[in-house]
Amino acid sequence: FTAPRIVTCDPATATTANPLGAIDDGAIAVDEHGRFSFVGSRADAPRGLRTIALGGVVLPGLVDAHTHAAWVGSRHDEYAMRMAGCDYRDIAARGGGIVASQRAIAEVDTEAVARVLEARLRRMASLGVTTVEVKSGYGLVPELELRQLRAIAQARADGSLPHVVPTFLGLHALPKEMRDDRDAYVARVVGELLPRVAAEGLARYVDAYVDANAFTTAEAKGLGVAARGLGLDVRLHVGQFADVGGAELSAELGAHSADHLENVGAKGVLALASAGVFAGLLPLASFTLGQAPPDVAALRAAGVRLVVASDANPGTASTESLPLALAFAVRSYGLSPDEALLGATQNAAESLGLGASKGRIRVGYDADFAAFDLPHEIGVVQPFGVARTRLVVREGHALHGTLA
């Protein structure tokens, strides 16, 4: 494959003047195992191979490292309520919020959830995404959480879709019937459901929503410690509405990422930096909620590595567009275009434990890439609002477009 500009996002080839390791008049080759076998200038490319001229700019396949994409139904009414000034308490009082998504999951079977997820993943692929983290968390009770996780597993097994990283969001909200006995609910999730999820291989990570109106650091710590004991890693929702010590807990647990972070103080930022926890930035959620952004300058100054994700969910980020999230990360959060693109490639892959195979264009890495009908990578973070991809490839196979 040749292109006027190939952006590797590979630190091995990056320089101060060229932080994304871009190659003008570049070429890449893919071997029979679906891995990059050559990355460099077109003049140095191996001879005798079939050549496909892509045009535009080629980037690593985008990595969406925080989504709730296995939802069904719609919460459009809540969006209108939010825009009219209602807060989460008003919405909950009218039967909305996470429990509305739980009702939707309860009304369908695993196959139906899988079909909706698969269609959503195909649309995400058309935007240049080749890897997606997908959480459960809308089932709330064991039967329905397993329904979501099994639907996610079905999508994960389909090689014609983006690579799926499954996360068990074990502590997201209390089901209505357990609101008066949260201790029993948490104990059931940690002691009964989590071991079952681990035994069936349904998750790579566990997650918990740590906030003032969600779960406490003690509750999330119990889940995280138990998960680590079962061979699962941790990522956490932290500081979306209040700083209750979630960043410090993320550091203590060795979490791969702490996401949201709209309300995290200096102590939490330093804890994330010292433990090497990635910061997951979700600008479309804070836009919907009318929130101020996280203190990106403090995170940057402390050396915390930044990830940008869509947060695709039916309540606060009803989007499937990681490029739109990148545009908002630049405009609303103050990231540079280079920071945003690294946050959806190299950094995102590393935050998911995939730093040795995905997120950059490098020999030996999975041949995941997206060719955009744009002259430069900065165009990817402009708010086009439509797909600008010519070809999207996962491990050498086209997810969108054709290898012609």
C-alpha positions as CSV (number, residue, x, y, z in Angstrom):
1,F,0.0,0.0,0.0
2,T,1.3,3.5,-0.9
3,A,0.0,6.8,0.3
4,P,1.2,10.5,0.1
5,R,1.4,10.5,3.9
6,I,1.6,7.6,6.4
7,V,1.4,8.5,10.1
8,T,2.9,5.7,12.1
9,C,2.3,7.0,15.7
10,D,5.4,5.0,16.5
11,P,7.7,6.5,19.2
12,A,10.6,4.6,17.6
13,T,10.4,6.9,14.5
14,A,9.0,10.0,16.1
15,T,11.1,13.1,16.6
16,T,10.4,16.5,18.3
17,A,9.7,18.0,14.8
18,N,7.7,14.9,13.7
19,P,6.0,13.6,16.9
20,L,3.7,11.2,15.1
21,G,6.4,9.6,13.0
22,A,4.8,10.6,9.7
23,I,6.4,9.4,6.4
24,D,5.7,11.4,3.3
25,D,5.4,9.4,0.0
26,G,5.3,6.3,2.2
27,A,4.5,2.6,1.8
28,I,3.4,-0.3,4.0
29,A,3.4,-4.0,3.3
30,V,1.3,-6.7,5.0
31,D,2.3,-10.3,5.3
32,E,0.2,-13.5,5.2
33,H,-0.3,-13.4,8.9
34,G,-1.9,-10.0,8.8
35,R,1.0,-8.1,10.2
36,F,3.1,-5.2,8.9
37,S,6.2,-6.5,7.1
38,F,7.5,-3.2,5.8
39,V,7.0,0.5,6.8
40,G,8.9,3.2,5.1
41,S,9.3,5.4,2.1
42,R,7.8,4.2,-1.2
43,A,11.3,4.3,-2.8
44,D,12.5,1.7,-0.4
45,A,9.5,-0.6,-0.6
46,P,10.0,-4.2,-1.6
47,R,9.7,-4.9,-5.3
48,G,7.4,-7.4,-6.9
49,L,4.5,-7.0,-4.5
50,R,1.0,-6.1,-5.6
51,T,0.7,-2.3,-5.0
52,I,-2.5,-0.5,-4.0
53,A,-2.4,3.3,-4.1
54,L,-4.5,4.6,-1.3
55,G,-4.2,8.4,-1.6
56,G,-4.8,10.8,1.3
57,V,-3.4,10.0,4.7
58,V,-3.0,6.6,6.5
59,L,-3.1,6.2,10.3
60,P,-3.0,3.3,12.6
61,G,-6.5,1.9,13.1
62,L,-8.2,4.0,15.8
63,V,-8.6,2.5,19.2
64,D,-11.7,3.5,21.2
65,A,-10.7,2.6,24.8
66,H,-13.9,3.4,26.7
67,T,-17.4,2.5,25.4
68,H,-20.7,1.1,26.6
69,A,-21.5,0.0,23.1
70,A,-23.6,-3.1,24.0
71,W,-26.7,-1.1,24.8
72,V,-30.1,-1.5,23.2
73,G,-33.1,0.8,23.1
74,S,-33.0,4.6,23.2
75,R,-32.9,7.3,25.8
76,H,-33.6,10.2,23.5
77,D,-36.2,11.5,25.9
78,E,-33.6,12.0,28.5
79,Y,-31.5,14.0,26.1
80,A,-34.3,16.4,25.6
81,M,-34.8,16.6,29.4
82,R,-31.1,17.4,30.0
83,M,-31.2,20.1,27.3
84,A,-34.3,21.6,29.1
85,G,-32.3,21.8,32.4
86,C,-33.1,18.6,34.2
87,D,-30.4,16.8,36.1
88,Y,-29.9,13.1,36.8
89,R,-32.2,13.2,39.8
90,D,-35.1,14.5,37.7
91,I,-34.4,11.9,35.1
92,A,-34.2,9.1,37.6
93,A,-37.4,10.2,39.2
94,R,-39.1,9.7,35.9
95,G,-37.7,6.2,35.4
96,G,-34.7,7.1,33.3
97,G,-31.0,6.7,33.7
98,I,-29.1,3.4,33.8
99,V,-32.2,1.5,35.0
100,A,-33.9,2.5,31.7
101,S,-31.1,0.7,29.9
102,Q,-31.5,-2.2,32.2
103,R,-35.1,-2.5,31.3
104,A,-34.2,-2.5,27.6
105,I,-31.6,-5.4,28.1
106,A,-34.3,-7.3,30.1
107,E,-36.7,-7.2,27.2
108,V,-34.4,-8.9,24.6
109,D,-32.2,-11.9,24.4
110,T,-28.5,-12.3,23.9
111,E,-28.8,-12.6,20.2
112,A,-30.6,-9.3,19.9
113,V,-28.0,-7.5,22.0
114,A,-25.3,-9.0,19.9
115,R,-27.0,-7.9,16.6
116,V,-27.3,-4.3,17.8
117,L,-23.7,-4.3,19.0
118,E,-22.4,-5.8,15.8
119,A,-24.2,-3.2,13.7
120,R,-22.8,-0.4,15.9
121,L,-19.2,-1.8,15.6
122,R,-19.6,-1.9,11.8
123,R,-20.5,1.8,11.9
124,M,-17.6,2.6,14.1
125,A,-15.3,0.7,11.7
126,S,-16.5,3.0,8.9
127,L,-15.0,5.9,10.8
128,G,-11.6,4.3,11.1
129,V,-11.9,2.4,14.3
130,T,-10.3,-1.1,14.5
131,T,-10.3,-1.8,18.2
132,V,-13.1,-1.1,20.7
133,E,-13.3,-1.7,24.5
134,V,-16.9,-2.6,25.3
135,K,-18.3,-2.7,28.8
136,S,-21.3,-4.4,30.4
137,G,-23.0,-2.6,33.2
138,Y,-26.5,-2.2,32.0
139,G,-27.7,-5.6,33.2
140,L,-27.0,-4.8,36.9
141,V,-28.3,-8.3,38.0
142,P,-26.4,-11.5,37.2
143,E,-28.6,-12.9,34.5
144,L,-28.6,-9.6,32.5
145,E,-25.0,-8.8,33.0
146,L,-24.1,-12.2,31.6
147,R,-26.5,-11.5,28.7
148,Q,-24.5,-8.4,27.9
149,L,-21.2,-10.1,28.3
150,R,-22.1,-13.1,26.2
151,A,-23.3,-10.7,23.4
152,I,-20.0,-8.9,23.7
153,A,-18.2,-12.3,23.4
154,Q,-20.2,-13.1,20.3
155,A,-19.1,-9.8,18.6
156,R,-15.5,-10.4,19.8
157,A,-15.4,-13.7,17.9
158,D,-16.3,-12.1,14.6
159,G,-13.2,-11.2,12.7
160,S,-15.1,-9.0,10.3
161,L,-15.6,-6.5,13.1
162,P,-13.2,-4.4,15.1
163,H,-11.2,-6.2,17.7
164,V,-13.2,-6.1,20.9
165,V,-11.8,-5.8,24.5
166,P,-14.5,-6.9,27.0
167,T,-14.9,-5.2,30.3
168,F,-17.2,-6.3,33.2
169,L,-18.6,-3.1,34.7
170,G,-19.6,-4.8,37.9
171,L,-20.5,-1.7,39.9
172,H,-22.4,0.8,37.7
173,A,-25.7,1.4,39.6
174,L,-27.9,-0.3,42.1
175,P,-30.8,-2.2,40.7
176,K,-34.2,-1.0,42.0
177,E,-34.8,-4.0,44.1
178,M,-31.4,-3.7,45.9
179,R,-31.4,0.0,46.7
180,D,-32.1,-0.7,50.4
181,D,-29.4,-3.3,50.7
182,R,-26.3,-2.1,48.8
183,D,-23.9,-4.2,51.0
184,A,-25.6,-7.4,49.9
185,Y,-25.6,-6.2,46.3
186,V,-21.9,-5.4,46.3
187,A,-21.1,-8.7,48.0
188,R,-23.1,-10.6,45.4
189,V,-21.2,-8.9,42.5
190,V,-17.8,-9.5,44.1
191,G,-18.4,-12.9,45.6
192,E,-20.7,-14.6,43.0
193,L,-20.9,-12.8,39.7
194,L,-17.2,-11.8,39.3
195,P,-15.9,-15.4,39.8
196,R,-18.4,-16.6,37.2
197,V,-17.4,-13.9,34.7
198,A,-13.7,-14.8,35.2
199,A,-14.3,-18.6,34.9
200,E,-16.2,-18.2,31.6
201,G,-13.5,-15.9,30.2
202,L,-16.1,-13.1,29.6
203,A,-13.9,-10.1,30.5
204,R,-10.4,-8.8,30.3
205,Y,-11.0,-6.0,32.7
206,V,-13.3,-5.0,35.5
207,D,-14.6,-1.5,36.1
208,A,-16.5,0.4,38.7
209,Y,-18.2,3.8,38.8
210,V,-16.6,5.6,41.7
211,D,-18.3,8.9,42.5
212,A,-20.4,10.7,45.2
213,N,-23.7,9.3,43.9
214,A,-22.3,5.9,42.7
215,F,-20.0,3.5,44.5
216,T,-17.4,4.3,47.2
217,T,-13.7,3.7,47.0
218,A,-14.0,0.9,49.6
219,E,-16.6,-0.9,47.5
220,A,-14.6,-0.4,44.3
221,K,-11.5,-1.6,46.0
222,G,-13.1,-4.8,47.0
223,L,-14.1,-5.5,43.4
224,G,-10.7,-4.5,42.1
225,V,-8.7,-6.6,44.6
226,A,-10.9,-9.6,43.9
227,A,-10.6,-9.1,40.1
228,R,-6.8,-9.0,40.3
229,G,-6.8,-12.2,42.3
230,L,-8.8,-13.8,39.5
231,G,-6.3,-12.6,36.8
232,L,-8.3,-9.6,35.6
233,D,-7.1,-6.1,35.3
234,V,-8.8,-2.9,36.4
235,R,-10.1,0.3,34.9
236,L,-12.3,2.8,36.7
237,H,-14.8,5.6,36.2
238,V,-13.3,8.4,38.4
239,G,-14.2,11.9,39.4
240,Q,-17.0,12.6,36.9
241,F,-19.0,14.7,39.4
242,A,-16.9,14.7,42.6
243,D,-13.4,13.9,43.8
244,V,-13.9,11.1,46.3
245,G,-10.5,9.6,46.0
246,G,-11.0,7.5,42.9
247,A,-7.7,8.6,41.3
248,E,-5.8,7.5,44.3
249,L,-7.6,4.2,44.3
250,S,-6.8,3.7,40.6
251,A,-3.1,4.2,41.5
252,E,-3.3,1.8,44.5
253,L,-5.0,-0.9,42.4
254,G,-2.6,-0.5,39.5
255,A,-5.5,0.3,37.2
256,H,-4.8,0.6,33.5
257,S,-6.9,3.7,33.2
258,A,-8.9,6.2,35.2
259,D,-11.6,7.7,33.0
260,H,-13.6,11.0,33.1
261,L,-11.5,12.9,35.7
262,E,-13.6,16.2,35.4
263,N,-13.2,16.5,39.2
264,V,-9.8,15.3,40.4
265,G,-7.4,17.3,42.5
266,A,-3.7,17.7,42.6
267,K,-3.1,14.7,44.9
268,G,-5.1,12.5,42.6
269,V,-3.2,13.7,39.5
270,L,0.1,13.0,41.1
271,A,-1.1,9.5,42.2
272,L,-2.0,8.7,38.6
273,A,1.4,9.9,37.4
274,S,3.4,8.0,39.9
275,A,1.5,4.8,39.2
276,G,1.6,5.1,35.4
277,V,-2.2,5.1,35.1
278,F,-3.6,6.4,31.8
279,A,-6.1,9.3,31.9
280,G,-9.2,8.5,29.8
281,L,-10.7,11.7,28.5
282,L,-14.4,11.6,27.5
283,P,-15.2,15.0,26.0
284,L,-18.5,14.2,24.5
285,A,-20.0,13.2,27.9
286,S,-18.9,16.4,29.5
287,F,-20.3,18.3,26.5
288,T,-23.7,16.7,26.9
289,L,-23.6,17.3,30.7
290,G,-22.4,20.9,30.3
291,Q,-19.4,20.2,32.5
292,A,-16.1,22.0,32.6
293,P,-13.2,19.8,31.3
294,P,-10.7,18.0,33.4
295,D,-7.5,19.8,34.3
296,V,-5.6,18.7,31.3
297,A,-2.8,21.1,31.9
298,A,-2.2,19.5,35.3
299,L,-2.3,16.0,33.9
300,R,0.1,16.9,31.1
301,A,2.5,18.7,33.4
302,A,2.5,15.6,35.7
303,G,3.3,13.3,32.8
304,V,0.1,11.4,32.8
305,R,-0.5,9.9,29.4
306,L,-3.8,10.9,27.8
307,V,-6.3,8.7,26.1
308,V,-9.4,10.0,24.2
309,A,-12.5,7.8,23.8
310,S,-16.0,8.2,22.7
311,D,-17.7,6.9,25.9
312,A,-20.4,5.6,23.5
313,N,-23.5,5.2,25.7
314,P,-27.2,5.9,25.4
315,G,-27.4,8.5,28.2
316,T,-24.6,11.0,28.1
317,A,-22.6,10.3,24.9
318,S,-25.0,8.8,22.4
319,T,-22.4,8.7,19.7
320,E,-20.4,6.1,17.8
321,S,-17.8,8.5,16.6
322,L,-14.3,8.5,18.0
323,P,-13.3,11.2,15.4
324,L,-16.0,13.4,16.9
325,A,-14.5,12.9,20.3
326,L,-11.1,13.8,19.0
327,A,-12.5,17.0,17.6
328,F,-14.0,17.9,21.0
329,A,-10.8,16.9,22.8
330,V,-8.9,19.5,20.7
331,R,-11.6,22.3,20.8
332,S,-13.0,21.8,24.3
333,Y,-10.2,20.1,26.3
334,G,-7.2,21.9,24.7
335,L,-5.3,18.9,23.4
336,S,-3.1,19.5,20.4
337,P,-4.0,17.5,17.3
338,D,-1.0,15.3,17.9
339,E,-2.0,14.6,21.5
340,A,-5.5,13.7,20.4
341,L,-4.3,11.3,17.7
342,L,-1.9,9.6,20.1
343,G,-4.7,9.4,22.6
344,A,-6.7,7.3,20.1
345,T,-3.9,5.2,18.8
346,Q,-0.6,4.5,20.7
347,N,-1.8,5.5,24.1
348,A,-5.2,4.0,23.8
349,A,-3.8,0.6,22.7
350,E,-1.3,0.6,25.6
351,S,-4.1,1.5,28.1
352,L,-5.9,-1.7,26.9
353,G,-2.8,-3.9,27.3
354,L,-2.3,-4.0,23.5
355,G,0.8,-1.8,23.2
356,A,2.8,-4.7,21.7
357,S,0.5,-5.3,18.8
358,K,-1.8,-2.4,18.0
359,G,-2.0,1.4,18.0
360,R,1.0,2.1,15.7
361,I,2.2,1.2,12.2
362,R,5.4,-0.8,12.9
363,V,6.9,-3.9,11.4
364,G,5.6,-7.0,13.3
365,Y,2.5,-5.2,14.6
366,D,-1.1,-6.2,13.6
367,A,-1.9,-4.6,10.2
368,D,-4.6,-2.4,11.5
369,F,-4.8,0.9,9.6
370,A,-7.3,3.4,8.2
371,A,-6.9,5.4,5.0
372,F,-8.6,8.8,5.1
373,D,-9.6,10.8,2.2
374,L,-7.8,13.8,3.7
375,P,-4.5,15.5,2.9
376,H,-3.2,15.5,6.4
377,E,-3.8,13.9,9.8
378,I,-5.0,17.1,11.3
379,G,-8.0,16.7,9.1
380,V,-9.0,13.6,11.2
381,V,-9.6,15.8,14.3
382,Q,-11.8,18.4,12.4
383,P,-15.5,17.9,13.1
384,F,-16.6,16.6,9.8
385,G,-19.4,14.6,11.2
386,V,-19.2,12.1,8.4
387,A,-17.0,9.1,7.6
388,R,-13.9,10.2,5.6
389,T,-12.3,6.8,5.3
390,R,-11.5,5.1,2.0
391,L,-10.3,1.8,3.5
392,V,-10.2,0.4,7.1
393,V,-8.2,-2.8,7.7
394,R,-7.9,-5.1,10.7
395,E,-5.1,-7.6,10.7
396,G,-4.9,-7.4,6.9
397,H,-8.6,-7.8,6.2
398,A,-10.9,-5.0,5.2
399,L,-13.5,-3.9,7.7
400,H,-14.7,-1.1,5.5
401,G,-13.9,-0.5,1.8
402,T,-12.3,-3.1,-0.4
403,L,-8.8,-4.3,-1.0
404,A,-8.9,-3.7,-4.7
